[in-house]
Amino acid sequence: MMDQILLLIFATILFGVGLYALLGKRNIIKILMGIEIMTVAVNIVFIALGTDLDNRTFNQFTIVFPLISLAVGAAVMALGLAIVINNYRHVKSVDADEMATLKR
């Protein structure tokens, strides 16, 4: 029981760090890293709540959902980095405010 609470506290701290990176930064790469940190925090919550740490047993949802979530997150990051590279080629900046120039 205590291990689950510690995992939930750790996930909350990670989510806060990701939210700070998402809202407090203007660099698009740091924003994407914040989104990925938040995704990992949500996966930790699913693993913590779906695990019986006393008996060392896992629920099937606990195993499958984080794997699917990580695969979708990797695809989203690849798409986001492709957009960042395209923006950098046109504007020579990775600033989030400069993304408005892609509206041509």
Backbone as a chain_set.jsonl record, in Angstrom:
{"seq": "MMDQILLLIFATILFGVGLYALLGKRNIIKILMGIEIMTVAVNIVFIALGTDLDNRTFNQFTIVFPLISLAVGAAVMALGLAIVINNYRHVKSVDADEMATLKR", "coords": {"N": [[0.823, -1.198, 0.0], [1.91, 1.249, 0.805], [3.898, 1.524, -1.077], [2.439, 2.019, -3.384], [1.354, 4.515, -2.822], [3.684, 6.042, -2.708], [4.496, 5.801, -5.378], [2.372, 7.159, -6.604], [2.738, 9.726, -5.567], [5.231, 10.286, -6.681], [4.485, 10.244, -9.398], [2.782, 12.451, -9.428], [4.56, 14.532, -8.893], [6.193, 14.32, -11.17], [4.269, 14.908, -13.127], [3.731, 17.555, -12.473], [6.22, 18.735, -13.064], [6.283, 18.294, -15.823], [4.038, 19.802, -16.565], [4.907, 22.362, -15.863], [6.995, 22.635, -17.711], [5.493, 22.604, -20.003], [3.785, 24.856, -19.813], [5.427, 26.96, -19.011], [7.517, 27.469, -20.73], [8.928, 28.688, -23.842], [10.247, 27.489, -25.872], [9.855, 25.139, -28.366], [10.787, 22.509, -28.394], [11.277, 22.001, -25.697], [8.677, 22.183, -24.78], [7.541, 19.944, -26.048], [9.017, 17.975, -24.748], [8.008, 18.311, -22.175], [5.364, 17.457, -22.56], [5.832, 14.753, -23.065], [6.93, 13.953, -20.606], [4.689, 14.295, -18.984], [3.069, 12.304, -20.074], [4.477, 9.996, -19.339], [4.151, 10.205, -16.584], [1.391, 9.759, -16.314], [1.298, 7.121, -17.202], [2.721, 5.904, -15.117], [0.907, 6.263, -13.052], [-1.201, 4.592, -13.925], [0.124, 2.121, -13.802], [0.727, 2.007, -11.071], [-1.817, 1.935, -9.887], [-2.925, -0.364, -10.953], [-1.559, -2.523, -10.0], [-0.827, -5.122, -7.75], [1.175, -4.806, -5.313], [1.926, -6.251, -3.089], [1.519, -8.975, -3.624], [2.874, -9.124, -5.954], [1.567, -9.09, -8.476], [0.127, -8.374, -11.692], [-2.372, -6.54, -13.38], [-3.989, -7.158, -16.522], [-4.63, -4.898, -18.015], [-2.881, -3.117, -16.896], [-0.489, -3.842, -18.028], [-0.845, -3.647, -20.816], [-1.922, -1.08, -21.513], [0.063, 1.036, -20.866], [2.066, 0.321, -22.73], [0.806, 0.698, -25.236], [0.259, 3.4, -24.961], [2.846, 4.494, -24.835], [3.723, 3.891, -27.405], [1.967, 5.411, -29.009], [2.65, 7.922, -28.003], [5.298, 8.121, -28.883], [4.881, 8.312, -31.631], [3.503, 10.74, -31.753], [5.476, 12.478, -30.79], [7.362, 12.214, -32.842], [5.955, 13.348, -34.976], [5.61, 15.94, -33.932], [8.294, 16.79, -33.731], [8.943, 16.777, -36.445], [7.38, 18.895, -37.327], [8.632, 20.951, -35.901], [11.183, 20.921, -37.07], [10.497, 21.676, -39.678], [9.531, 24.246, -39.158], [11.88, 25.423, -38.212], [13.461, 25.44, -40.506], [12.175, 27.34, -42.069], [11.904, 29.685, -40.49], [14.12, 29.864, -38.879], [14.122, 29.521, -36.113], [13.124, 28.128, -32.953], [11.113, 29.029, -31.409], [7.97, 29.297, -29.835], [6.237, 31.382, -30.421], [6.908, 32.117, -32.959], [5.731, 30.285, -34.567], [3.447, 31.086, -35.794], [4.051, 32.094, -38.263], [3.923, 30.043, -40.046], [1.481, 29.937, -41.229], [1.016, 30.633, -43.857]], "CA": [[0.0, 0.0, 0.0], [2.78, 2.417, 0.889], [4.606, 1.655, -2.352], [1.528, 2.651, -4.343], [1.258, 5.939, -2.478], [4.931, 6.665, -3.136], [4.445, 5.904, -6.836], [1.429, 8.223, -6.963], [3.394, 11.003, -5.252], [6.248, 10.467, -7.718], [3.798, 10.592, -10.64], [2.279, 13.818, -9.28], [5.713, 15.429, -9.05], [6.556, 14.295, -12.588], [3.243, 15.625, -13.876], [3.96, 18.979, -12.219], [7.395, 19.151, -13.835], [5.859, 18.341, -17.225], [3.128, 20.935, -16.739], [5.732, 23.567, -15.855], [7.69, 22.716, -19.002], [4.494, 22.886, -21.03], [3.216, 26.198, -19.706], [6.383, 27.993, -18.666], [8.596, 27.615, -21.706], [8.554, 29.11, -25.186], [10.947, 26.637, -26.806], [8.942, 24.063, -28.741], [11.369, 21.23, -28.012], [11.026, 21.848, -24.264], [7.247, 21.92, -24.647], [7.339, 18.543, -26.407], [9.568, 17.163, -23.657], [7.035, 18.391, -21.084], [4.242, 16.574, -22.887], [6.29, 13.368, -22.894], [7.047, 13.717, -19.162], [3.333, 14.129, -18.477], [2.605, 10.995, -20.52], [5.127, 9.004, -18.48], [3.517, 10.299, -15.268], [0.092, 9.083, -16.4], [1.584, 5.692, -17.261], [3.105, 5.472, -13.765], [-0.335, 6.175, -12.277], [-1.893, 3.368, -14.326], [0.864, 0.975, -13.283], [0.598, 1.989, -9.609], [-3.172, 1.568, -9.483], [-3.283, -1.678, -11.459], [-0.617, -3.519, -9.512], [-0.872, -5.545, -6.357], [2.6, -4.895, -5.006], [2.168, -7.24, -2.042], [1.603, -10.297, -4.251], [3.637, -8.961, -7.204], [0.735, -9.462, -9.619], [-0.242, -7.269, -12.558], [-3.591, -6.624, -14.151], [-3.659, -7.123, -17.953], [-4.721, -3.501, -18.428], [-1.661, -2.471, -16.427], [0.604, -4.182, -18.932], [-1.124, -3.28, -22.208], [-2.169, 0.343, -21.742], [1.289, 1.844, -20.987], [2.769, 0.014, -23.983], [0.108, 1.4, -26.317], [0.436, 4.827, -24.727], [4.205, 4.864, -25.226], [3.813, 3.835, -28.871], [1.272, 6.592, -29.531], [3.466, 9.075, -27.617], [6.455, 8.197, -29.777], [4.399, 8.818, -32.923], [3.191, 12.162, -31.581], [6.749, 13.196, -30.697], [7.965, 12.245, -34.175], [5.217, 14.358, -35.741], [5.947, 17.249, -33.378], [9.66, 17.156, -34.131], [8.908, 17.092, -37.873], [6.855, 20.263, -37.432], [9.684, 21.843, -35.401], [12.228, 20.998, -38.101], [9.946, 22.488, -40.765], [9.506, 25.632, -38.688], [13.254, 25.92, -38.124], [13.944, 25.681, -41.863], [11.567, 28.555, -42.613], [12.011, 30.864, -39.629], [15.402, 29.792, -38.167], [13.849, 29.666, -34.69], [12.255, 27.116, -32.37], [10.254, 29.752, -30.492], [6.563, 28.983, -30.066], [5.557, 32.543, -30.998], [7.243, 32.189, -34.369], [4.984, 29.263, -35.31], [2.368, 31.745, -36.544], [4.491, 32.388, -39.623], [3.661, 28.887, -40.912], [0.096, 30.021, -41.69], [0.963, 31.184, -45.211]], "C": [[0.87, 1.267, 0.0], [3.543, 2.637, -0.407], [3.731, 2.325, -3.401], [1.401, 4.143, -4.069], [2.53, 6.673, -2.909], [4.989, 6.809, -4.66], [3.497, 7.01, -7.288], [2.007, 9.601, -6.661], [4.46, 11.312, -6.302], [5.613, 10.882, -9.045], [3.253, 12.017, -10.585], [3.409, 14.828, -9.461], [6.138, 15.487, -10.517], [5.552, 15.065, -13.437], [3.396, 17.13, -13.69], [5.148, 19.521, -12.991], [7.042, 19.272, -15.315], [4.934, 19.509, -17.505], [3.889, 22.252, -16.72], [6.457, 23.74, -17.194], [6.72, 23.061, -20.119], [4.031, 24.337, -20.998], [4.257, 27.299, -19.534], [7.453, 28.264, -19.698], [8.057, 28.069, -23.046], [9.246, 28.277, -26.252], [10.086, 25.41, -27.101], [9.497, 22.705, -28.334], [11.158, 20.979, -26.515], [9.548, 21.593, -23.996], [6.946, 20.462, -24.982], [7.895, 17.613, -25.334], [8.631, 17.177, -22.45], [5.836, 17.504, -21.323], [4.635, 15.113, -22.68], [6.456, 13.024, -21.412], [5.673, 13.519, -18.545], [2.752, 12.773, -18.88], [3.205, 9.883, -19.66], [4.498, 9.026, -17.084], [2.164, 9.596, -15.255], [0.288, 7.568, -16.473], [1.982, 5.144, -15.895], [1.868, 5.35, -12.882], [-1.095, 4.91, -12.637], [-1.192, 2.134, -13.772], [0.7, 0.872, -11.765], [-0.786, 1.51, -9.176], [-3.573, 0.173, -9.947], [-2.406, -2.794, -10.958], [-0.919, -3.859, -8.066], [0.569, -5.791, -5.938], [2.914, -5.895, -3.901], [2.352, -8.645, -2.634], [2.41, -10.292, -5.539], [2.849, -9.451, -8.412], [0.337, -8.208, -10.379], [-1.587, -7.563, -13.212], [-3.206, -6.55, -15.638], [-3.708, -5.697, -18.494], [-3.449, -2.745, -18.047], [-0.491, -2.722, -17.363], [0.372, -3.579, -20.314], [-1.226, -1.77, -22.402], [-0.895, 1.184, -21.791], [2.078, 1.557, -22.262], [2.133, 0.73, -25.17], [0.309, 2.903, -26.188], [1.834, 5.297, -25.129], [4.378, 4.838, -26.744], [3.139, 5.047, -29.5], [2.062, 7.857, -29.2], [4.687, 9.239, -28.501], [6.048, 8.724, -31.149], [4.09, 10.308, -32.849], [4.475, 12.984, -31.5], [7.443, 13.277, -32.056], [7.28, 13.287, -35.048], [5.54, 15.762, -35.252], [7.339, 17.697, -33.766], [9.751, 17.456, -35.625], [8.386, 18.514, -38.094], [7.901, 21.274, -36.96], [10.787, 22.007, -36.435], [11.759, 21.846, -39.273], [9.915, 23.964, -40.379], [10.917, 26.211, -38.644], [13.825, 26.218, -39.512], [13.398, 26.984, -42.436], [11.905, 29.801, -41.805], [13.364, 30.962, -38.938], [15.228, 30.036, -36.668], [12.982, 28.499, -34.227], [11.352, 27.737, -31.305], [8.795, 29.479, -30.844], [5.81, 30.157, -30.697], [5.825, 32.676, -32.49], [6.482, 31.171, -35.212], [3.848, 29.889, -36.134], [2.768, 32.062, -37.974], [4.292, 31.216, -40.563], [2.268, 28.934, -41.522], [-0.042, 30.489, -43.122], [-0.03, 30.51, -46.101]], "O": [[0.59, 2.226, -0.719], [3.807, 3.773, -0.8], [4.221, 3.11, -4.213], [1.347, 4.943, -5.003], [2.462, 7.793, -3.415], [5.473, 7.818, -5.173], [3.788, 7.721, -8.25], [1.787, 10.544, -7.421], [4.583, 12.449, -6.758], [6.13, 11.759, -9.738], [3.263, 12.718, -11.597], [3.229, 15.859, -10.109], [6.411, 16.564, -11.047], [5.935, 15.788, -14.357], [3.212, 17.897, -14.636], [5.098, 20.634, -13.514], [7.445, 20.225, -15.983], [5.027, 20.14, -18.558], [3.559, 23.166, -17.475], [6.524, 24.842, -17.738], [7.089, 23.739, -21.077], [3.9, 24.973, -22.044], [3.996, 28.453, -19.876], [8.227, 29.209, -19.547], [6.884, 27.867, -23.358], [8.872, 28.348, -27.423], [9.642, 24.724, -26.18], [8.724, 21.823, -27.96], [10.887, 19.847, -26.116], [9.208, 20.856, -23.071], [6.177, 19.813, -24.274], [7.3, 16.575, -25.045], [8.478, 16.159, -21.776], [5.339, 16.865, -20.396], [3.839, 14.325, -22.169], [6.148, 11.902, -21.008], [5.504, 12.666, -17.673], [2.019, 12.16, -18.104], [2.51, 8.935, -19.296], [4.33, 7.974, -16.468], [1.828, 8.912, -14.288], [-0.477, 6.816, -15.869], [1.61, 4.021, -15.555], [1.781, 4.44, -12.056], [-1.589, 4.217, -11.747], [-1.852, 1.199, -13.32], [0.551, -0.228, -11.231], [-0.91, 0.764, -8.205], [-4.489, -0.416, -9.373], [-2.502, -3.918, -11.451], [-1.229, -2.982, -7.26], [1.116, -6.866, -6.182], [4.054, -6.344, -3.786], [3.221, -9.403, -2.203], [2.61, -11.341, -6.151], [3.392, -10.143, -9.273], [0.221, -7.126, -9.805], [-1.889, -8.707, -13.551], [-2.192, -5.938, -15.975], [-2.9, -5.335, -19.349], [-2.998, -1.857, -18.77], [0.406, -1.885, -17.472], [1.305, -3.051, -20.919], [-0.671, -1.236, -23.361], [-0.771, 2.002, -22.702], [2.696, 2.465, -22.818], [2.833, 1.3, -26.007], [0.506, 3.598, -27.185], [1.986, 6.377, -25.699], [5.096, 5.666, -27.305], [3.684, 5.648, -30.427], [2.14, 8.768, -30.024], [5.073, 10.36, -28.835], [6.785, 9.496, -31.762], [4.386, 11.052, -33.784], [4.553, 14.068, -32.077], [8.046, 14.299, -32.384], [7.944, 14.025, -35.776], [5.723, 16.675, -36.057], [7.544, 18.865, -34.097], [10.549, 18.298, -36.035], [8.893, 19.244, -38.946], [8.04, 22.342, -37.557], [11.274, 23.117, -36.652], [12.527, 22.645, -39.809], [10.239, 24.829, -41.193], [11.121, 27.371, -39.003], [14.6, 27.162, -39.665], [14.083, 27.659, -43.205], [12.165, 30.859, -42.378], [13.728, 32.035, -38.456], [16.068, 30.672, -36.031], [12.203, 27.947, -35.004], [10.884, 27.043, -30.404], [8.432, 29.437, -32.02], [4.845, 29.945, -31.431], [5.035, 33.29, -33.207], [6.576, 31.19, -36.439], [3.352, 29.267, -37.073], [1.899, 32.279, -38.819], [4.472, 31.369, -41.771], [1.911, 28.029, -42.277], [-1.167, 30.726, -43.564], [-0.168, 30.883, -47.266]]}, "num_chains": 1, "name": "protein.A"}
